[in-house]
Amino acid sequence: MGHTLKHQKSLLTRVRRIKGQAASLEKALESGEECFKVLQQVAAVRGAVNGLMAELLEGHIKEHLMNDAATEAERSQDLEEIVSVIRSYLK
């Protein structure tokens, strides 16, 4: 069983929290909230997404890169893929 399935409940909880925060951000913009409150909502969404990314990365590293059954070639390929994702995320 993959780490995303094993931790599906907590991951979905994080995603639902992000959806709620994004909806609050949209509502704040639509209702003309003051800039500071909008910025707080953006910070909350970003923090939630960062938390989700950190949890997924940790699981991926533990399950794939630290997998003793994987060959060196498989680990190398997986490392290249995860580095690519991290670079994309940090842009």
PyMOL commands that set and color helices and strands:
alter all, ss='L'
color gray80, all
select helices_A, chain A and resi 3-6+8-30+35-65+72-90
alter helices_A, ss='H'
color red, helices_A
deselect
rebuild
show_as cartoon
